Structures are given as structure tokens and as C-alpha cells.
Amino acid sequence: MVRIPRTDIDILPLVLGANTFGWTSDERTSFAVLDAFVAAGGSLIDTADGYSHWAPGNHGGESETIIGRWLSARRCRDRVLIATKVATHPQFHGLSPATVSAAARASLERLGTDRIDLYYAHFDDETQSIEDMAGAFDALVREGVVRHVGLSNFSVDREREWIAYADREGLARPVALQPQYNLLHRGDVENGYGPLARESDVALFPYFSLASGLLTGKYHSAEEIEGSAREGMIGAYLPDEDATRAAFAVLDTARRIADAHGVEVAAVALAWLRARGATAPIASARIPGQLPALLASAALELAADEVTALDEASEPFV
């Protein structure tokens, strides 16, 4: 277990991403994934009010609604932790104080709960001052409907400014940062968000931990990706021949390490993130069968030479 800094919350070092719920995972399948995650000792579930407004026929809030129905059906609210986010729901776009307040209440209703354990500002809203945004989140904490605050997809400077302002004014201080971080996308964290997390004593919860599925080890060549459902998302990591060659060299290294430990490539990719300072990576499972590889990462401790091998293989992505 790991503790979220500046809280009394201990979690399995794996966060379940719920972005697939109501999108590529129907309600029944989502319930099965949630059941399996909690049965294995998991507790922190990460969603957002905007999930998944982009899917045909969806309007936003689908993931939260499914989680709320599951919480009600299983009567397990006190056994799990809910992280959700504000800024991208079509009806609650941005981070003005009025929007933050209204969006939080809409999320509470969809989730069928009286509190949000970790509430993220999902994307920066540069039309708003840090002072106003920090004040809006602080008001929710003081009201008791939010326990802790997190930041995602802000610049390092704006996140540092928010933390400093909260400290100076005695407001609810962010306890978590959520940036993109994986073996094929290292620079943003290692040159910015990681040092900020360490100096500010906040948790680091990376998203896209498996590079949209590329780091699961499912694909052995660029040709296998062509025509797949994830071609567009994975393609962002493979913009040219050099990047493609480097990415598959990383996968080859990860496979050798995975074979040595008797686990899947995904477990190695997630364990590397923890070895590099992540509190707990966020990873999604579309179906229950994808969970064991993710859960194995929570108990996998890579040797120093294995971390070094992965560091060196992924050097082109720093």
C-alpha cells in the first residue's frame, strides 16, 4: 500500500481508470471490472464528468453514472475512493467558480454520493485566475462535499502557483498531480511535474500509463496497429520511423524483463513508473480479463538493472 501525501489515505499502488465505462465497456462489463478491482484490494477509481461525451450518443457523465449505479448496487461506498474531474463536461465547461460548484453537484448526483474523495481541475482555464479557481475548490472542501483537491493538465508553473497560493492563504492544498507519463512520454514529468511533486510533497498519478495500449505488449510491429481501434491514439507515439523503431525497442526490453518475472509487459511498464517516482499509475481495463496484468504491477518490484535497462531503451522519449 502507498499513502497519498498529506492525507490519511492508503491505496493499492494502482488506480483504476474508468474512462472506458459507458464507452467501450457497457454497464454490465463495467460492474464486473469494478468488482474484480475491489476484490483484489483496489480502492481508488478515477473518472471525470466529461467521460465519455465524445462517443456517439453520449452527452458526458456516463462513466460517473455507471459508477454511481455500481456503488448503489454493491453498497460499498465506504470501501472505495472516488476521484473525478471538472472542466470538460459540455454543460460545465471550464473552471469558473460557478461552473466548478455546479459541476461538483452534478457529479455528486450522478455518483449517488455525498462526497468526492479527490476532485481534480481537469484542464487549465486561462480565463480564470489561480486565486478564483483555488477559492472555488477550497469552498467545496470547506462545505464537506470534496475531501481533497488535485490538478491535471496545467502547466508546471500554473500548478506551482496554485500550490503556493493555497499555502499562503490557508486554502485547501492540492494533494495530487495527474500528468501523462509512460515509457514513451517521459520528458514532461521528469523535467517538470516530477520535481514539482517531490518539492511540494504531492502524489503523482500518471495517466496514459500504457501509452493508449501500446505498452500492453499486444503489438509486435507497426503493421499490427494499422486498422486497429486504437490506431489513431497509438499513432501519436509513433510519428515517424525513428520513433517507431525506438518504441518497439522499448517493448523488446520490457518483454525480456516480463519473461524473467513471469508477468505481462503491462505489469513491467506500470512497475517502471513506480520505480521512477509515481505514487500509483492509472490504468484502465475494458474487460475483467485485462485486470490481472495491471494488478500484478502492484506487487512487482523491478531490480535496479532492470530499471536502468528500461531507462536506457526509452531515452529517446525523454
LINQUI-V229752 format. One record per residue. N is the residue number from 1. PHI is phi in radians with two decimals (* if undefined). D_LAST is the distance of its C-alpha to the last C-alpha in Angstrom with 2 decimals. Layout:
[[N,PHI,D_LAST] [N,PHI,D_LAST]]
This chain:
[[1,*,28.55] [2,-2.24,26.30] [3,-1.76,27.51] [4,-1.31,26.14] [5,-0.93,26.26] [6,1.11,29.36] [7,-2.36,31.09] [8,-1.86,33.38] [9,-1.72,31.42] [10,-1.90,30.34] [11,-2.37,28.57] [12,-1.05,27.47] [13,-1.30,23.71] [14,-2.69,23.31] [15,-1.87,23.95] [16,-1.48,25.71] [17,-1.37,24.49] [18,-1.91,27.63] [19,-1.20,26.41] [20,-1.42,28.25] [21,-1.15,31.56] [22,1.40,34.00] [23,-2.17,31.77] [24,-1.64,31.05] [25,-2.10,32.82] [26,-1.30,36.43] [27,-1.09,38.09] [28,-1.08,39.57] [29,-1.17,36.33] [30,-1.05,34.47] [31,-1.02,37.19] [32,-1.15,36.75] [33,-1.13,33.00] [34,-1.07,33.70] [35,-1.03,36.57] [36,-1.18,34.57] [37,-1.11,31.69] [38,-1.19,34.21] [39,-1.08,36.31] [40,-1.52,33.38] [41,1.77,33.00] [42,-1.32,30.44] [43,-2.48,31.24] [44,-1.60,28.56] [45,-1.98,28.54] [46,-1.93,26.19] [47,-2.41,27.57] [48,-2.77,28.08] [49,-1.17,31.18] [50,-1.42,29.75] [51,-1.31,29.25] [52,-2.22,30.25] [53,-1.11,31.96] [54,-1.33,30.25] [55,-1.37,32.18] [56,-0.94,35.57] [57,1.51,38.33] [58,-1.65,36.18] [59,-2.27,36.37] [60,1.76,33.83] [61,1.58,34.47] [62,-1.08,34.99] [63,-1.11,32.58] [64,-1.05,34.14] [65,-1.10,37.58] [66,-1.14,37.01] [67,-1.07,35.66] [68,-1.08,38.72] [69,-1.15,41.07] [70,-1.16,39.55] [71,-1.01,39.89] [72,-1.19,43.49] [73,-1.18,44.31] [74,-1.63,42.90] [75,0.90,43.98] [76,-2.18,40.89] [77,-0.96,39.56] [78,-1.35,39.83] [79,-1.72,37.83] [80,-2.25,34.65] [81,-2.09,32.30] [82,-1.96,31.49] [83,-1.91,28.47] [84,-2.40,28.81] [85,-2.45,27.67] [86,-2.28,29.32] [87,2.48,28.63] [88,-2.03,28.58] [89,-1.15,32.01] [90,-0.94,34.08] [91,-1.58,36.85] [92,-2.38,34.77] [93,-1.56,32.16] [94,1.63,30.45] [95,-2.32,30.90] [96,-1.14,34.25] [97,-0.93,36.22] [98,-1.14,38.73] [99,-1.16,36.14] [100,-1.04,34.35] [101,-1.12,37.75] [102,-1.19,39.01] [103,-1.15,35.87] [104,-1.08,35.88] [105,-1.20,39.49] [106,-1.16,38.90] [107,-1.12,36.16] [108,-1.03,38.57] [109,-1.16,41.23] [110,-1.13,39.15] [111,-1.36,37.95] [112,1.12,41.51] [113,-2.38,40.61] [114,-1.81,41.43] [115,-2.73,38.01] [116,-1.99,34.29] [117,-1.26,32.50] [118,-2.48,29.16] [119,-1.98,29.18] [120,-1.70,26.02] [121,-1.36,25.88] [122,-1.29,23.94] [123,-2.42,22.96] [124,-1.09,23.75] [125,-2.13,27.11] [126,-1.30,27.23] [127,-1.39,30.98] [128,-1.98,31.37] [129,-1.37,31.17] [130,-1.00,29.23] [131,-1.03,32.70] [132,-1.23,34.17] [133,-1.18,31.37] [134,-1.06,31.21] [135,-1.14,34.99] [136,-1.15,35.14] [137,-1.24,33.00] [138,-1.05,34.94] [139,-1.07,38.16] [140,-1.18,37.19] [141,-1.16,36.47] [142,-1.13,39.78] [143,-1.30,41.53] [144,1.64,40.29] [145,-1.60,38.75] [146,-2.23,35.15] [147,-1.56,34.30] [148,-2.49,30.79] [149,-1.97,28.39] [150,-2.36,24.71] [151,-2.23,22.30] [152,-2.51,19.91] [153,1.09,18.17] [154,-1.69,19.27] [155,-1.22,17.39] [156,-1.03,16.54] [157,-1.10,19.54] [158,-1.24,21.87] [159,-1.16,21.07] [160,-1.09,21.71] [161,-1.12,24.84] [162,-1.09,26.08] [163,-1.07,25.77] [164,-1.12,27.50] [165,-1.15,30.21] [166,-1.06,30.90] [167,-1.11,31.27] [168,-1.18,33.50] [169,-1.73,35.71] [170,1.27,35.91] [171,-1.63,34.44] [172,-0.99,32.70] [173,-1.58,29.33] [174,-0.96,26.21] [175,-1.97,25.41] [176,-2.62,22.32] [177,-2.03,19.16] [178,-2.27,17.92] [179,-1.84,14.51] [180,-1.31,12.61] [181,-2.79,10.33] [182,-2.86,10.06] [183,-1.06,8.69] [184,-1.89,7.94] [185,-2.66,6.68] [186,-1.87,4.65] [187,-1.03,4.23] [188,-1.01,7.99] [189,-1.40,9.10] [190,-1.20,7.61] [191,-1.83,8.47] [192,-2.71,11.50] [193,-1.17,13.14] [194,-1.10,12.78] [195,-1.01,14.50] [196,-1.10,16.94] [197,-1.06,17.84] [198,-1.19,18.57] [199,-1.25,20.57] [200,-1.73,22.42] [201,0.99,23.07] [202,-2.20,22.17] [203,-1.28,20.96] [204,-2.10,17.55] [205,-1.99,18.26] [206,-1.26,15.33] [207,-1.82,16.52] [208,0.90,15.62] [209,-1.07,14.84] [210,-1.94,15.85] [211,0.89,14.31] [212,1.01,17.87] [213,1.85,19.33] [214,-1.10,17.28] [215,-1.54,16.24] [216,-1.35,19.92] [217,1.54,20.55] [218,-1.14,23.25] [219,-1.80,22.14] [220,-1.94,22.35] [221,-2.77,22.01] [222,-1.11,21.28] [223,-1.12,25.06] [224,-1.20,25.43] [225,-1.39,23.36] [226,-1.03,25.58] [227,1.48,28.27] [228,-1.36,26.89] [229,-1.11,27.08] [230,-1.77,23.29] [231,-0.95,22.75] [232,-1.14,21.93] [233,-1.24,19.39] [234,-1.19,17.64] [235,-1.00,17.82] [236,-1.12,15.28] [237,-1.55,12.59] [238,-2.23,14.47] [239,-1.26,15.24] [240,-2.69,16.22] [241,-1.13,17.22] [242,-1.11,14.22] [243,-1.14,11.92] [244,-1.12,14.89] [245,-1.09,15.39] [246,-1.16,11.91] [247,-1.10,12.27] [248,-1.31,15.70] [249,-1.20,14.79] [250,-1.07,12.75] [251,-1.11,15.94] [252,-1.07,18.15] [253,-1.11,16.68] [254,-1.10,17.00] [255,-1.14,20.51] [256,-1.08,21.62] [257,-1.22,20.74] [258,-1.07,22.34] [259,-1.10,25.41] [260,-1.14,25.77] [261,-1.73,25.95] [262,1.22,27.96] [263,-2.21,25.65] [264,-1.58,23.81] [265,-1.00,20.19] [266,-0.99,19.74] [267,-1.10,20.89] [268,-1.16,18.35] [269,-1.07,15.39] [270,-1.30,16.94] [271,-1.13,17.89] [272,-1.07,14.38] [273,-1.06,13.57] [274,-1.14,16.69] [275,-1.12,15.90] [276,-1.62,12.75] [277,1.92,15.15] [278,-1.20,15.85] [279,-1.18,19.60] [280,-2.86,20.10] [281,-1.28,18.14] [282,-1.70,20.04] [283,-2.51,21.10] [284,-1.86,23.95] [285,-2.19,26.74] [286,-1.23,28.84] [287,-2.35,31.57] [288,-1.01,32.55] [289,-1.11,31.86] [290,-1.52,28.10] [291,-1.24,28.26] [292,-0.94,28.92] [293,-1.12,25.52] [294,-1.23,23.89] [295,-1.14,26.44] [296,-1.07,26.00] [297,-1.14,22.53] [298,-1.16,24.30] [299,-1.85,26.15] [300,-1.55,23.60] [301,-1.95,22.43] [302,-1.33,20.09] [303,-1.25,21.07] [304,-1.01,19.00] [305,-1.23,18.76] [306,-1.25,17.63] [307,-1.07,14.72] [308,-1.07,13.86] [309,-1.07,14.34] [310,-1.23,11.99] [311,-0.99,9.26] [312,-1.19,10.12] [313,-1.12,10.58] [314,-1.68,7.27] [315,-0.94,5.50] [316,-1.08,5.73] [317,-1.84,3.80] [318,-1.35,0.00]]
